[in-house]
Amino acid sequence: MLFYYTPWVDNDYNASLLIANIVAEFNLSTYNSGVDPKNYISVADATNIQTNFELDPICSCCDRFEITNKMRDHAAPFGQLPLEMQIAYADVALLLFPERCEELGPAEQDRFGGGVPITHSMSAPVPYATSSAGFALGDLTAPHELGHVLGGGHQQGNPFGPVTGTPDCARGFLEPNVPQHEQATWQTVMGGYGGNCTFLWFEDPPWDQNCVRIPLWSNPDVYYQGKPTGAMDSPPLADAFMARALNMTMPDVAEWTSYPHAAPATPTLSSNWSGCYGLYQMSWTSQTHAEHYQLLRYDPGAQQWSILAYHGTGTSTTVIVPQSDGSWLLAVRACNGSGCSSLSSSVGVTWQSQCL
Ligand SMILES: [Zn+2]
């Protein structure tokens, strides 16, 4: 991803910290929703675009839709956007703008959220999104708009459905089984407010609404407060399984901008230290053109390598096997913009009561 931000955003929020938090929140939320951890986002580059989109009294060009349209049209200050994405090998660009910009603007009855170009489709991508800095994580607007770029639509009944070229289940989901005339208390990331989940204009900050976005993508098998966060095998338009859709669309999105290296070769994993009380240092060989490494743990219940023990740029980490688990199987893979290597040979680590 290529991130753009404005001087005000950097001043008010510390742009690099906000960007790191957006990436971390996105990756944690998809992982917690059952998305394969090989589908993740990372920062290709981040640029201060040196303008705050101050209100122009003649064109009034300072609302989020104006800004999003400028991005779509590569109008100033976005003239270099396609070139910069190519240079950074970015597939998607996200602009963080100051919400106080919109306070000055004409859209005063609107949330200071974000947007995506409505002409975007999976076969003809316009892979840009905008989010105000305060809403980016305040009500998860940044992951939400990224979700649109990745093919997602709002919940059933909302006119903004799945992007052309994505399955019908690529939707947000509102808390189910809410008694009539009562408000829902949550929606998944792709929830677009509306219905019984309303955003209270200006009365409360984005992180303190009656109906909040929870950091989960719809999945009928993942529960929140005892209720499923998605639906499947209902009438097609009622299906909501964004986690499944992301597993289908994210590998395609990764090919929107060509990446110059093949996926890395498979690293070799080894364990160090004695395993005393389950503590191990795991290390792996560094691989050419690897950008991230993922240490995965085998889940004997699900019978798959689905538990992420480490994701990052390093070549070692510590793990602690709890006595109740007894032993773990671990394996590592190396990833870059072309995908991930196959998993390494597995290494077993076992809880031991004695330090050798
Ligand atoms: Zn939306």
Boltz pocket constraint, residues with backbone or C-beta under 6 A from the ligand:
constraints:
  - pocket:
      binder: B
      contacts: [[A, 144], [A, 145], [A, 148], [A, 154], [A, 160], [A, 190], [A, 191], [A, 192]]
      max_distance: 6.0
